[in-house]
Amino acid sequence: MKYFVIVNPTSGRGLGEKSVTKIKDFFEKHSINYTLVRTERPWHAAELAEQAARNKYDVLVCASGDGTFNEALNGLMRARAAGFNHTALGILSIGTGNDFAGGVGIPTNLDESLETLANGHRRRVDIGKVSGGDYPEGRYFGNGIGIGFDAAVGFAALNVPYLRGLPAYLIGVIQTVFFYYKPPRLKIELDGETIEQNSLMVSVMNGQRMGGGFRLAPNGDPHDGLFDLCIAETAGKLRIFQLIPYFIRGDQEGQPEIKMRRSSRVTVTALDGDFPAHADGETLCFKGRELRLEIVPEAIEVVTAKA
């Protein structure tokens, strides 16, 4: 078994670089054949992942957060399109959110995610593909797409110093509530249903949570061939703060502003205005007009704590 390890040294506010020694010690303790490379620039992880798959490594390991994972996922999918399907994906959780890992049964701390690699259970998972915004040709994602308020919060959280996970995103919420523009009117096309409304946010989830702890899709399952959507209508500033505890607990369904849906395909179009959007925390656009999403069933094999 050959492992290719991609480390983003800046993940988790520098936790990536601090974790290199522990990661190397783990592989050497278990006598695992591995190659470790640090990322050096945007989309470097995609290049490394594609080459690792073409070189027939057994497992590609991302020691990072959701953003670097997303790049590596896109590299694996490029290799897959060329017929290189051998490589499984492992994750070592050292990022700000670690949301994809949490959704597929990988522990969200470094020590336990290392043990997950040692146990070696594997399971195939769905991923999503989104086209539009800055990626008209398409970009793959593992955990979810955030459109509107959700995306603006994520962008703000990236600029919060010294904090990781949910605390950083809560600061992002506070900043965004007071600076977010008027939500646009959206047309949201699903399997057998079209919704038109002024939407604060649309979260299209393959996993269960976003932002390190907001359970936007508490019933999300990356093995069921469907997206889970959390669609929020426009709300005032006070009401947004009132809704936050519901999103953290995952019991927002039933609140008057919230619609929960499932669909294998989603198209979101701005009927007036525009919207920011992210994929796994990575920028899709700042002023998008239309996004088209589809599920790709059982696309990749993941090393997970669950058999």
Summary of the structure (lengths in Angstrom):
residues: 307
radius of gyration: 18.6
end to end distance: 18.9
largest distance: 58.0
contacts: 1125
relative contact order: 0.17
helix: 32%
strand: 37%
